[in-house]
Amino acid sequence: MNFAIVGMGFIAERHIRAIKHIGGEIICWCDKDWDNIIDTITKCNLQHRLSAILEKSFVEWEDMFESYAFEEVDYVVILTPNYLHYSMIKKARLLGKKVICEKPLVLDLNELELLKEDKEIYTTLQLRYAFPILKKLKTIYERNEIRMNIEVHRGAWYYNSWKVDLEKSGGLIFNIGIHYFDLLNAEFGPFKVRDVSAYNDKCMEGMIESNSAIVRWKLKIDAPIDKQRRDIKFAEGHKIDLTGYTYGTSRTQVDFTNLHNKAYENIIKGEGVRPADLISVTKLVSDITNTALEGRRRRTE
């Protein structure tokens, strides 16, 4: 299996390791910042292949798609800013390549509708592979009362990037929250939005409700670095501590850092997360974002 990567930012390392895990070969690379390619190659201990890699590296993704090297590609891996995903997915599929795209697949429900019948497009919402305990609890309790607190730290690099641009990232819920809402939605959805606080680039909270769960949630990205938390608590006393899983403490049962490996294992078997699987969660995060923005608009009138 041959892969091409578009976008060599920080998340590319996990994809490269996942491709290696499944025995794939990366035959061309693309990033507007040449240093990103070199830095990621170094992190992945591929310095011995530097010359060969640079020979098949590109600055513009369109040039890579038109290259001879690209003709040998089976999968295109898209790791670019969120607003670019749709156009790159469409072009890759037009050229007959399968697609693996980082979350969120697209920002617009209309675009998702246009992709939903395509079974050769996949995304990496890897939390779906991590916590089967949610499925077990769903069968025990008829109506779950859940509190989700996601309080993480993001440094200056984040606030100086495209990630804080609503038009480019989709906002806080699309860019970071979608992992956690997808986890809940896959087991307890579909949800309706009941309440959202005023939109803020650093913190939002609200409530969503389905037939089997009421979830009060908080998403915050300016927590002190030593006080981060990612937990899902059930009223009955059950708790899932995502922070413990993430940082490999003694409680670890799932290696969170390797969930991309599981995603790729499923994708190459044709069992990955496809556009049709994303309709419900994309509507949910869209509704949350739109409700928050409408609340902010009313407050400023």
LINLINMO-V472597 format. One record per residue. N is the residue number from 0. RES is the residue in three letters. OMEGA is omega in radians with two decimals (NA if undefined). BURIAL is + if it has 9 or more other ideal C-beta (glycine too) atoms within 8 Angstrom, else -. Layout:
BEGIN
n = (N,N)
res = (RES,RES)
omega = (OMEGA,OMEGA)
burial = (BURIAL,BURIAL)
END
This chain:
BEGIN
n = (0,1,2,3,4,5,6,7,8,9,10,11,12,13,14,15,16,17,18,19,20,21,22,23,24,25,26,27,28,29,30,31,32,33,34,35,36,37,38,39,40,41,42,43,44,45,46,47,48,49,50,51,52,53,54,55,56,57,58,59,60,61,62,63,64,65,66,67,68,69,70,71,72,73,74,75,76,77,78,79,80,81,82,83,84,85,86,87,88,89,90,91,92,93,94,95,96,97,98,99,100,101,102,103,104,105,106,107,108,109,110,111,112,113,114,115,116,117,118,119,120,121,122,123,124,125,126,127,128,129,130,131,132,133,134,135,136,137,138,139,140,141,142,143,144,145,146,147,148,149,150,151,152,153,154,155,156,157,158,159,160,161,162,163,164,165,166,167,168,169,170,171,172,173,174,175,176,177,178,179,180,181,182,183,184,185,186,187,188,189,190,191,192,193,194,195,196,197,198,199,200,201,202,203,204,205,206,207,208,209,210,211,212,213,214,215,216,217,218,219,220,221,222,223,224,225,226,227,228,229,230,231,232,233,234,235,236,237,238,239,240,241,242,243,244,245,246,247,248,249,250,251,252,253,254,255,256,257,258,259,260,261,262,263,264,265,266,267,268,269,270,271,272,273,274,275,276,277,278,279,280,281,282,283,284,285,286,287,288,289,290,291,292,293,294,295,296,297,298,299,300)
res = (MET,ASN,PHE,ALA,ILE,VAL,GLY,MET,GLY,PHE,ILE,ALA,GLU,ARG,HIS,ILE,ARG,ALA,ILE,LYS,HIS,ILE,GLY,GLY,GLU,ILE,ILE,CYS,TRP,CYS,ASP,LYS,ASP,TRP,ASP,ASN,ILE,ILE,ASP,THR,ILE,THR,LYS,CYS,ASN,LEU,GLN,HIS,ARG,LEU,SER,ALA,ILE,LEU,GLU,LYS,SER,PHE,VAL,GLU,TRP,GLU,ASP,MET,PHE,GLU,SER,TYR,ALA,PHE,GLU,GLU,VAL,ASP,TYR,VAL,VAL,ILE,LEU,THR,PRO,ASN,TYR,LEU,HIS,TYR,SER,MET,ILE,LYS,LYS,ALA,ARG,LEU,LEU,GLY,LYS,LYS,VAL,ILE,CYS,GLU,LYS,PRO,LEU,VAL,LEU,ASP,LEU,ASN,GLU,LEU,GLU,LEU,LEU,LYS,GLU,ASP,LYS,GLU,ILE,TYR,THR,THR,LEU,GLN,LEU,ARG,TYR,ALA,PHE,PRO,ILE,LEU,LYS,LYS,LEU,LYS,THR,ILE,TYR,GLU,ARG,ASN,GLU,ILE,ARG,MET,ASN,ILE,GLU,VAL,HIS,ARG,GLY,ALA,TRP,TYR,TYR,ASN,SER,TRP,LYS,VAL,ASP,LEU,GLU,LYS,SER,GLY,GLY,LEU,ILE,PHE,ASN,ILE,GLY,ILE,HIS,TYR,PHE,ASP,LEU,LEU,ASN,ALA,GLU,PHE,GLY,PRO,PHE,LYS,VAL,ARG,ASP,VAL,SER,ALA,TYR,ASN,ASP,LYS,CYS,MET,GLU,GLY,MET,ILE,GLU,SER,ASN,SER,ALA,ILE,VAL,ARG,TRP,LYS,LEU,LYS,ILE,ASP,ALA,PRO,ILE,ASP,LYS,GLN,ARG,ARG,ASP,ILE,LYS,PHE,ALA,GLU,GLY,HIS,LYS,ILE,ASP,LEU,THR,GLY,TYR,THR,TYR,GLY,THR,SER,ARG,THR,GLN,VAL,ASP,PHE,THR,ASN,LEU,HIS,ASN,LYS,ALA,TYR,GLU,ASN,ILE,ILE,LYS,GLY,GLU,GLY,VAL,ARG,PRO,ALA,ASP,LEU,ILE,SER,VAL,THR,LYS,LEU,VAL,SER,ASP,ILE,THR,ASN,THR,ALA,LEU,GLU,GLY,ARG,ARG,ARG,ARG,THR,GLU)
omega = (-3.12,-3.05,2.95,-3.13,3.04,-3.11,-3.05,3.07,-2.97,-3.09,-3.09,-3.12,-3.13,3.13,3.13,3.13,3.10,3.09,3.08,-3.13,-3.11,3.09,3.13,3.14,3.07,-3.04,2.98,-2.97,-3.13,3.00,3.14,3.12,-3.09,-3.13,3.11,3.13,-3.11,-3.14,-3.11,3.07,3.14,3.14,-3.10,3.10,3.13,-3.08,-3.12,3.13,-2.99,-3.10,-3.14,-3.13,-3.10,3.10,-3.13,3.09,-3.05,3.05,-3.12,-3.10,3.12,3.12,3.11,-3.13,-3.12,-3.05,3.07,3.14,-3.07,-3.14,-3.11,-3.04,3.02,-3.10,2.97,-3.14,-3.04,-3.07,-3.05,3.02,-2.94,-3.05,3.13,-2.99,-2.98,-3.10,3.13,3.08,-3.11,-3.12,3.14,-3.14,3.08,3.14,3.04,-3.13,2.99,-3.03,2.92,-3.03,3.06,3.08,-0.31,-3.10,3.05,-3.12,-3.00,3.13,3.11,3.08,3.13,3.09,-3.14,-3.11,-2.87,3.13,-3.08,-3.08,3.12,3.06,-3.10,3.01,-3.02,2.99,-2.88,3.11,3.10,-3.09,-2.93,-2.87,3.12,3.13,3.12,3.14,3.12,-3.12,3.14,-3.13,-3.10,-3.01,-3.11,-3.14,-3.07,2.98,-2.97,3.01,3.12,3.10,3.07,-3.10,-3.03,-3.14,3.01,-3.07,-3.08,-3.13,-3.10,-3.08,3.09,-3.06,3.11,-3.04,3.13,3.10,-3.07,-3.09,-3.08,-3.06,-3.02,3.11,-3.01,-3.07,3.10,-2.94,-3.13,-3.03,-3.01,3.09,-3.02,3.08,3.08,3.11,3.13,-3.07,-3.13,-3.08,-3.04,-3.06,0.04,-3.10,2.92,3.13,3.12,-3.11,3.05,3.07,3.13,-3.08,3.11,-3.11,-3.04,-3.08,3.03,3.03,-3.12,-3.12,3.03,-3.04,3.04,3.11,-3.06,-3.10,2.91,-3.09,2.96,-2.97,3.04,3.11,-3.02,-3.10,3.10,3.07,3.03,-3.02,-3.13,-3.14,3.10,3.09,3.05,-3.09,3.07,-3.09,3.06,-3.11,-3.11,3.07,3.12,-3.12,3.01,-3.10,-3.11,3.12,3.11,3.12,-3.06,-3.00,2.95,3.09,-3.11,-3.14,-2.99,3.01,3.12,3.10,-3.04,-3.07,-3.11,-3.11,3.03,3.08,3.13,3.11,-3.14,3.09,-3.14,-3.12,-3.08,3.03,-3.11,-3.08,-3.10,-3.14,-3.08,3.14,-3.11,3.14,-2.99,-3.06,-3.04,-3.09,3.10,3.05,-3.13,-3.10,3.04,-3.14,3.10,-3.12,-3.11,3.10,3.13,-3.13,3.10,3.10,3.10,3.14,-3.14,-3.11,-3.10,3.14,NA)
burial = (+,+,+,+,+,+,+,+,+,-,-,+,+,+,+,+,+,+,+,+,+,+,-,+,-,+,+,+,+,+,+,-,-,-,-,+,+,+,+,+,+,+,-,+,-,+,-,-,-,+,-,-,+,-,-,+,+,+,-,-,+,-,+,+,+,-,+,-,+,+,-,-,+,-,+,+,+,+,+,+,-,+,+,+,+,+,-,+,+,-,+,+,+,-,-,-,+,+,+,+,+,+,+,+,+,+,+,-,+,-,+,+,-,-,+,+,-,+,-,-,+,+,+,+,+,+,+,+,-,+,-,-,-,+,-,-,+,+,-,-,-,-,-,+,-,+,+,+,+,+,+,+,+,-,-,-,-,+,-,-,-,-,-,-,-,-,-,+,+,+,+,+,+,+,+,+,+,+,+,+,+,+,+,+,+,+,+,+,+,-,+,-,+,-,-,+,+,-,+,-,-,-,+,+,+,+,+,+,+,+,-,-,+,+,+,+,+,+,+,+,+,-,+,-,-,-,-,+,+,+,+,+,+,+,-,-,-,-,-,+,+,+,+,+,+,+,-,-,-,-,-,+,-,-,-,+,-,-,+,+,+,+,+,+,+,+,+,-,-,-,-,+,+,+,+,-,-,+,+,+,+,+,+,+,+,+,+,+,+,-,+,+,+,-,+,+,-,-,-,-,-)
END
